[in-house]
Amino acid sequence: MKTRMEHDLIGDKEIPNEVYYGVQTARAQENFHITGVLLSQFPTFIESLAKVKKATALANYNLGTLEENKKNAICSACDEIIAGSLHDQFVVDMIQGGAGTSINMNANEVIANRALEILGHEKGEYQYLHPNNDVNKSQSTNDSYPTAFRIALFEKIYELIDSMNILRKAFSNKADEFKDVVKMGRTQLQDAVPMTLGQEFHSFATMIEEDIQRLVDAQQLVREMNLGATAIGTGINSHPAYAHEVELRLQEVTGRPFVTAKDLVEATQDTGAYVQISGVLKRVATKISKICNDLRLLSSGPRTGFNEINLPAMQPGSSIMPGKVNPVIPEVVNQVAFQVIGTDVTITMASEGGQLQLNVFEPVIAYNLFNSINMMKNAFETLAEKCVVGITANEERCKDLVLHSIGLVTALNPYIGYENSTNVAKEALDSGRSVYDIVLEKKLLTKEELDDIIKPENMIKPRERK
């Protein structure tokens, strides 16, 4: 294997000649065997790093601080990365010390070495184009890394919203399908009052729709960038007009409305936006998990549970109990929710752990936010496609439970009074007889009156008493 010699503050190091990363990336490879999850597994983040580097090259050129040939080579290298090339060269563990310096340098070195090739030079010939002097010009890790992180997070939230819309639509379609299926509503796992299965599924769709809006709101928080802050927000080592110019070039490169923070010192140390987004992810996960709990309850049985709906049978459920089919899709989504909820604590503590002008713990925040979004996206699409779209209703079972429920007496309360309703309910509980039969026996209502009151369409919405 041919090698090239590179050097940094620590000293000289041999680097395999075929790789595009350099000495600082190689040191990070040696130092950070933490998760085994590499930057290469997060393509959106890699593309966002390249977008930042392209925007800064354009800004520096426009301000006269970067030569045209270097600008062109850097931009060409970035375009290749944005298009999906060289992602295997991003080899740093997602969690590392140094506030993201290793990831920033991984990007700088890969872009520099590819740009050198474009210019007709060999990798490592940094006298012609340097990772720090040229690719990282007018930047620090402390502004380029957070900016790339926010760009990637902005895009990943769109992906999550898309998956939530798939799930919302699946529940909405089922709500239409089940609109005439009358069933018993329950509170505290006890019979309450009648409703339709369509109303129940429509409520699931509405819960998701509300949380999509919360995500849209939270997404706006990461539009604010600290690019131009350099080390701590003072803009040292950059042109006086650089912050404004790079803002315009970043909008041009990304096609998104990213803006420069008004106070770059504040923006460099503040990670509150990540806490807010993590909190919204926790909210989404909590509510979807609750829906999955409901699906498991409603499908429980089939002989000794609610058995109001049937979930698609996806795989055998037991190695010892023949014929058993488990609700495996809601179960796996529950577990994703537990992971996301726990991750919120990590993100909160990492944000709180920042000190003075910088929070060095953004790598663990990025790792966990990206992981949470990826898992949720996959889980929601799985829930929609492998579960919700295939749910069927057991209409007769639902109807039978309504007619034999003590909760039916609630619908009679305005007509026979609370005391009579209580007595009917108690007798039905003690005797095992139906509310319907006892009301007729006691002559509290005529059969015609009773049948009109308990018509499905009269029990599932407000009704003016005749």
PyMOL commands that set and color helices and strands:
alter all, ss='L'
color gray80, all
select helices_A, chain A and resi 23-31+39-41+43-62+68-82+87-89+101-118+131-135+141-177+197-223+242-254+264-269+272-298+328-352+362-386+388-390+395-403+408-416+418-431+435-441+447-453+456-459
alter helices_A, ss='H'
color red, helices_A
select strands_A, chain A and resi 3-7+12-16+182-187+190-196+224-225+259-260+309-310+392-393
alter strands_A, ss='S'
color yellow, strands_A
deselect
rebuild
show_as cartoon
